[in-house]
Amino acid sequence: MSTLVHLDLQLDPTRLERGQQVLVETLAATRAWPGNDGLQVVVDDTDPAHLLVVEHWATTADHDAYAAWRATPEGASQLGAVVVSPPRKTVFSTTLPLPF
């Protein structure tokens, strides 16, 4: 079953350029992870420091392996240094059997 992950980020507006650079570096590794089927970043129209990363994963297990790697020293990113609040992650992998 495919998995969709939303990562809601509030970058430090005083470090926006650095935050975007860190995000580009971080997401390069995300895209390269086995099972990542792509991602996109959308920016809040009213707040350029508020971003939503939408990740597409082949399976929940693929995302879980990636998340476990991110929790290691080798997988750690610099996002914590450029956000003003902890990122919020929501994982979606169940669909409703709707008739459309």
C-alpha positions as a printed NumPy array, in Angstrom:
array([[  0.   ,   0.   ,   0.   ],
       [  1.385,   3.407,  -0.907],
       [  2.012,   6.01 ,   1.771],
       [  1.724,   9.784,   1.724],
       [  3.617,  11.822,   4.309],
       [  3.029,  15.489,   5.135],
       [  5.873,  17.265,   6.914],
       [  4.747,  20.694,   8.12 ],
       [  7.68 ,  23.065,   8.685],
       [  7.891,  26.579,  10.071],
       [ 11.291,  27.943,   9.123],
       [ 12.922,  30.789,  11.003],
       [ 11.906,  33.821,   8.9  ],
       [ 15.173,  35.585,   9.805],
       [ 17.112,  32.647,   8.307],
       [ 14.845,  31.866,   5.374],
       [ 17.582,  31.586,   2.743],
       [ 19.635,  29.234,   4.938],
       [ 16.487,  27.262,   5.789],
       [ 15.692,  26.728,   2.135],
       [ 19.28 ,  25.619,   1.494],
       [ 19.113,  23.091,   4.338],
       [ 15.789,  21.835,   3.01 ],
       [ 17.225,  21.306,  -0.481],
       [ 20.149,  19.332,   0.986],
       [ 17.882,  17.303,   3.266],
       [ 15.375,  16.451,   0.552],
       [ 18.086,  15.288,  -1.857],
       [ 18.732,  12.399,   0.528],
       [ 14.986,  11.815,   0.938],
       [ 14.482,  11.537,  -2.832],
       [ 17.384,   9.091,  -3.098],
       [ 16.044,   6.766,  -0.389],
       [ 14.751,   3.407,  -1.7  ],
       [ 10.973,   3.462,  -1.914],
       [ 10.623,   7.229,  -2.235],
       [  8.387,   7.8  ,  -5.246],
       [  8.827,  11.572,  -5.229],
       [  8.072,  14.647,  -3.223],
       [  7.131,  18.26 ,  -3.556],
       [  7.371,  21.333,  -1.368],
       [  4.524,  23.821,  -1.216],
       [  4.8  ,  27.264,   0.333],
       [  2.066,  29.046,   2.282],
       [  0.861,  32.006,   0.188],
       [  0.712,  34.239,   3.264],
       [  3.896,  33.064,   5.012],
       [  6.982,  32.114,   2.944],
       [  8.555,  30.505,   6.007],
       [  5.683,  28.002,   6.323],
       [  6.287,  24.956,   4.121],
       [  4.612,  21.632,   3.579],
       [  6.696,  18.765,   2.24 ],
       [  4.516,  16.118,   0.574],
       [  6.357,  12.8  ,   0.256],
       [  5.151,   9.794,  -1.73 ],
       [  6.403,   6.375,  -0.581],
       [  5.913,   2.966,  -2.16 ],
       [  5.126,   1.436,   1.237],
       [  4.848,   2.435,   4.869],
       [  7.811,   0.14 ,   5.587],
       [  9.945,   2.172,   3.162],
       [  9.066,   5.375,   4.982],
       [  9.619,   3.753,   8.377],
       [ 13.123,   2.639,   7.329],
       [ 13.87 ,   6.16 ,   6.124],
       [ 12.576,   7.7  ,   9.371],
       [ 14.709,   5.274,  11.403],
       [ 17.777,   6.293,   9.386],
       [ 17.018,   9.985,   9.996],
       [ 17.137,   9.242,  13.744],
       [ 20.759,   8.063,  13.489],
       [ 23.858,  10.276,  13.509],
       [ 24.488,   9.353,   9.849],
       [ 20.983,  10.363,   8.799],
       [ 20.545,  13.464,  10.929],
       [ 19.758,  16.661,   9.055],
       [ 20.268,  20.306,   9.951],
       [ 16.55 ,  21.127,   9.859],
       [ 16.435,  21.542,  13.628],
       [ 18.748,  24.545,  13.328],
       [ 16.482,  26.444,  10.918],
       [ 12.956,  25.825,  12.236],
       [ 11.192,  27.803,  14.954],
       [  9.037,  24.901,  16.129],
       [  9.28 ,  21.126,  15.864],
       [  8.208,  19.796,  12.46 ],
       [  4.832,  18.071,  12.417],
       [  4.653,  14.837,  10.473],
       [  1.471,  13.047,   9.465],
       [  1.534,   9.677,   7.706],
       [ -1.401,   8.626,   5.526],
       [ -1.672,   5.086,   4.172],
       [ -5.316,   4.114,   4.388],
       [ -7.885,   5.043,   1.787],
       [-11.64 ,   5.023,   2.055],
       [-13.404,   2.738,  -0.421],
       [-15.323,   5.556,  -2.061],
       [-17.188,   4.991,  -5.326],
       [-15.161,   7.412,  -7.485]])
